[in-house]
Amino acid sequence: MAKKIFITGGTTGIGWELAKAYARCGYDVGVCGRDISKLPMGYEIDFPSVKAYSVDVTDAPALIAAVDEFAPAGLDIIIANAGIGVGSKKRDPNFEAQRKVFAINVGGVINAFEAAYHKMFEKKSGHLVAIASVAGFVGLPGNGAYSGSKSAVIKMCESMQLDLKGTGLDVTCVCPGFIDTPLTQKNDHPMPFLMPAEKGAMLIKNAIDAKTKLFIFPWPMRIIMTVMDKMPRCLYRFIMGFQFANYSKE
Ligand SMILES: NC(=O)c1ccc[n+]([C@@H]2O[C@H](COP(=O)([O-])OP(=O)(O)OC[C@H]3O[C@@H](n4cnc5c(N)ncnc54)[C@H](OP(=O)(O)O)[C@@H]3O)[C@@H](O)[C@H]2O)c1
């Protein structure tokens, strides 16, 4: 019987590239998004093993129902990938947007893991994967909620790796740098080491196959973010203040 993987936010960008990669490897693939018409036209014909669900990851019962319908006997892998970014150059925080970012980027990961966990635990096998970001290692200006939400996901996965040791379940946290997707196509700032989504998905799949605990890529970004994470915070504030001096003070 084919292995089963469910990918939240699998209708565009990194999620869709992962869906195609797993379908090509013989998996049955469930994907969800709020608007499944974002999937490429004719995907059912090109990828008959992909099944799409119109589900918002902040709606835990709906996500659990979709995963249960897709895989009544449980999943082999879940990728909690759905995420949004709401950057701003304004001084005043957009609290409504911040709540939404946390609800999707953190709440959505919790809901996805819950949808997969219980049957995986019964089977003593399964792989929980979360897509965080290199942004989770530092507090980026104008992106507090995004950085904070991804930081939460990184630490949640680190804890779960300890908690689930010996259960047969694996936990992988993926921290991409800039990947060329609809999320980043709206950015108006430089994106060093920008990578095509297909290549990013291939690297992520390899890391999942290898059961890597924490995968930070591409490697130059891994070095930069590690240095920025470890440097004295006064130095970090000085560098970032200089870099982002043109931010609006409205
Ligand atoms: N691209 C990058 O450079 C980059 C770097 C680091 C990390 N990431 C992370 O990688 C993940 C995928 O990002 P991407 O770049 O591929 O973005 P994307 O192309 O915008 O895709 C996001 C996916 O998530 C879905 N989604 C968003 N909110 C949702 C919700 N409430 N419920 C269900 N689905 C939802 C979207 O579909 P709907 O809008 O129709 O719901 C879409 O399928 C995100 O977690 C992002 O933070 C991306």
The ligand as a Gaussian input file, in Angstrom:
#p B3LYP/6-31G(d) Opt

LIG

0 1
 N        9.425000      31.288000       0.619000
 C       10.375000      31.488000       1.528000
 O       11.379000      32.166000       1.270000
 C       10.252000      30.880000       2.888000
 C       11.366000      30.958000       3.718000
 C       11.298000      30.422000       4.987000
 C       10.144000      29.785000       5.399000
 N        9.062000      29.720000       4.571000
 C        7.869000      29.044000       5.070000
 O        7.509000      28.032000       4.174000
 C        6.096000      27.816000       4.243000
 C        5.521000      27.848000       2.840000
 O        5.736000      29.139000       2.321000
 P        5.735000      29.480000       0.773000
 O        6.865000      30.386000       0.544000
 O        5.598000      28.253000      -0.033000
 O        4.409000      30.387000       0.712000
 P        3.160000      30.386000      -0.273000
 O        3.556000      30.078000      -1.658000
 O        2.472000      31.674000       0.031000
 O        2.290000      29.163000       0.249000
 C        1.633000      29.189000       1.473000
 C        0.647000      28.060000       1.500000
 O        0.013000      28.059000       2.768000
 C       -1.408000      28.110000       2.575000
 N       -2.002000      28.777000       3.719000
 C       -1.774000      30.015000       4.204000
 N       -2.559000      30.234000       5.263000
 C       -3.300000      29.120000       5.453000
 C       -4.311000      28.733000       6.365000
 N       -4.738000      29.579000       7.316000
 N       -4.842000      27.494000       6.271000
 C       -4.435000      26.645000       5.296000
 N       -3.495000      26.949000       4.394000
 C       -2.944000      28.171000       4.480000
 C       -1.582000      28.868000       1.263000
 O       -2.846000      28.635000       0.662000
 P       -4.117000      29.589000       0.979000
 O       -3.602000      31.010000       1.047000
 O       -5.084000      29.367000      -0.134000
 O       -4.668000      29.147000       2.286000
 C       -0.471000      28.224000       0.461000
 O       -0.860000      26.937000       0.027000
 C        5.550000      28.909000       5.165000
 O        5.379000      28.400000       6.458000
 C        6.646000      29.951000       5.162000
 O        6.650000      30.736000       6.321000
 C        9.096000      30.253000       3.314000

